């Protein structure tokens, strides 16, 4: 019984080490995705701001005179 308990403890320790590593990898992925999300939001805001500025600019070829 002692050998099976030791084997079970070793398996649990191995699984625990794997899960800790996997959690660290996933946390890194979340950080990367958050950074990409922020970058894309800023890009969208920049592009939206450019379109809004173009839409509100007076048309030099328009009949405003």
ABEGO torsion letter per residue (X at the ends): XAAAAAAAAAAAAAAAAAAAAAAAAAAAAAAAAAAAAAAAAAAAAAAAAAAAAAAABBBAABBAX
